[in-house]
């Protein structure tokens, strides 16, 4: 991994993403790209009121670039190679486009999550990036815990179509020097006996060379709750999930476990696109 993208909105949540991104970069000699998105016209109308003009927008752009420049000099980023980017675009789409343009290997995003009606109607920008990104996304919540990667839970159904994503996950597990907890969640609506579930995992991983891992079967009422509860039982430092990138009606009907966990988990989450 050579380059990390950190979207910045100058909130406490993006501050947390900077701390984590910087820690990963310093440990592994990575570059960092700080990105701010100006979403038009909504964001400028909030700042300037209706009828904002080009000079006002450009003034705002310059002020944000100055703030990015100030961020590049903070203590957490000292000694690192840091660049900045500024885009006029919708937030999630801008992050996805910038990750491609800058050839990044990981997106680190701070998130406060959303709940209730807000989650149903609009979701969060983090949730959209998790759904759309083909690049792994690390979602960080603001907590008092130090970011660690020792205990890495990877939850999956271990189906054939997840194997490419699984390879990416293994690369990150080696990169993070993690102990892997491979878990399959069984629910009342998709129940498997322990014997069958264990066989699924062991047949699946036979195609891979894996060190420092254990396999687990966990029962719960939903997959999301099972992942979160299992992660709590082993004091996980990081949760890994495969995502399908569903959009439109398919996403509305099927939802996404990765997006739900991005919203609801306090434990950092890293997602890998199938």
N, C-alpha and C positions, 0 to 999 in steps of 0.2 A: 504494500500500500504506500502510495507516494503523495497523494494530495487529498485534503479534507475540505469540504465546503461547509461553512457555518452561516446559515441565514440569520440576519440581525434585524431586530425591530427595536433595539435599545430598551428592552424590558428586562426584568429580573430573570425571566426565563431564557432569553438569549444570552444573558450574562452567564448563566449556568452552563449553557452549551459551549461557550467559549472556554470556560474552565476545563470541561471534560475534553473538548477537542484539543486544547493545548497540552493536556496531560498525555493523551494518546500520541500526539505529534512529537513531543519531547522524548517519550520513551522509544519511539520507532523512527525518528528522523524524517518526519513528514512535513510537507508544506501545508499552509492553511490559506484558504480564500474566504474572506469576509464578504457577505453579500447582503445588500439592502435593496428591497423592492419598493418602488413607488407605484401603487395601483391607482390608475386613473379611471374615471374622474372622482371616485368615491373618497379616496384619502385626501386629495387636495381640497375637495369641498368641505371636508371636516376641518381642515386647517384654515382655509381662507374664506369659506362661505361660497354660496353659489356664484357663478359668473367669474371664476378665477381666470386669470390671464396667463399667457405664456411667460412674461417676466416674473410673475409670482411663482409659477411652477419652477422656473429655472433657479430662482432664489432659494426655494425650498430644496432643490436638488443640491445646490452648492453647500447649503447648511448641513445636509445629511452626509455629503462627502467629507466635509470638515470633521463631523462627528466620527465617521469611519476612520479617518486619519488619526484622530485622537485615540481611538480604540487600539489601533495598531501599535501604540507605544505603551500599553498597559503592561504591568509586571508579568502577568501570566503568559504573554506572548514574546517576552524578551528572549533572544537567542534563536528564535524561529524565523523561517522564511515566510512572510505574510504578505499577501496582496489583497486588494479590495475590488469589488465589482458593484455596479449600480445599474438597475434595470427598471424601465417603465413597462410594467406588465402585471397581469393578475398574479397574486403571490405564489400559489402552488405551481402554476405553469412556468413562472419565472424561475423558480428554484430548479425545476426539472430541466429547463432549457440551459440554465447556467451550469448545471452539473455536467451536461454534455459538452458545452463550449469549453469549459475549463478542464475537461478530462479528469474529473475527480473519481476517487475510489470509494468514498464514504461521505454521506451527508449526516451532519450532527445537528439536530434540531431541539431547541427547548420547547416545552409544551406545558400549558396549564391544564389541558384536557377540557372537554365540554360534557355536560350532562343534560338529561331531561329533554325538554322541548327544543333547546338550542341544538343538541346533538342530532335530533330527528330532522330538523329543518335545514340546518346549514353545515353541521359538522365543524371541523377545524381545519386550518391550513395544513397542520401536521398530518391529520387523517388523510387529506387528499394527496399529499406527497407520498405517504406510505402506500396508498393505493396505486399511484401512477408511476413511481420511480422504478427504473430497472436497476438502479444502483442501490446497494444496501443503505438503509436509513437507520440511524441510531437516535432514538427518542429519549430525551432526558427531562425529568421533572425536577423541580426545585425541592430538594430535601437537605437534611443536615448530614446525610450519609456521604462518606467519601466514595468517589467512583472507583469500583474495583471490577475485575473480570474473572476472579478465581472460580466461582461457581456459576457455570453457564448452562442454563436450562434450554434445551432445544425441543420444542413440542411439535409433533407432526403426526399425520396419519400414515407416513412412510409408504406412500403410493409411488408408483413408477414415475409419474410426472413431476415429482419433487426432487429428483436426483441431481439435476443441474444446480438447483438452489442449495441442495445439501452440500455439494462440493464447495460452493462459495462459503457456506457456513463453516465447513471444516478449515478452510484457509484462515478465516477470522479466529477460530478457536485456537489454531496454532499461533497466529499473530498475537492474540491476547494472552497466550500461555494459560489457557483455561482448563479446568476439569469439566468435562461434558456430562450432563445428565440428559440422556435421551429418553423422552417420555411420550407415551401414547395415552390419550384421554378417552376413557370409555364412558358413555352416557346411556341413560335408559332408552334413548331413541336410536343409538348406534352401539349396542352392547356387544362386547367380545369377551370370551372367557380369558382369564389370565394366560392360560396355556397358548391360546391362539394369538393373543396380542403380543406375547413375548416372541413367538415364532415369526410374526410379521417383522418385528424389529430386527431380529437376528438374521433372517434371510436377507433383509434390505441392506444391512451394514456389511454383509459378507463381501460386497463388491468394493469396499473401501478399506484403506489402511487408517486405523484410528487408534490413538493412544489416549490414556487418561480419560476413560469414559465408563459410565455405568448405564444400565437400561432399567426402565421403570414402567409400570402400568398403574394408572391412577383413575379411580371412579369418581364421578361427580355429576351434578344435574345438567350442566352445560359444559361445552369444551372450554369456553372462556373462564368460567369459574374454576374448572379443573386445573387449568394452566396456572392461574393466579394462586390458588390454594396450594398446589404442589410446590410452586416457587417459594411460597412462604414457609412450607415445612422444611425445606432444605436450606433456607436462608440464602436464596439465589441473589447473585450480584447482577445478573444479566439474563434476559429472556430472549430467545430467538424464535422467529416464526416465519414460515413461508406465506407469501401473499399472491393472490391470483390477478390483481389488477382489474377487477370487474368494474364496469361503468354502466350508467343508465339504469334501465329497468332490471337487468340482471343483478346489479349491485343492490338495488332497493329490495329485491325479493330475497336475495341470498345473504346480504350483508358481508362483513369481513371480520374474521376473528382478529386479524392483525390490527385493524383500525380500532376495534373495540378495546383491545388491550392497550393500544397507544393512548386512548382516552382515559382509561380507568386504572392502569397500573402505576404504582409509585416506583417499582423496580424498572430500571432502564430496559428498553426494548430495542432489539435490532431486527430489521425485516429484510427478507431476501425474496425477490420477485421470481415466481415460477415462469 
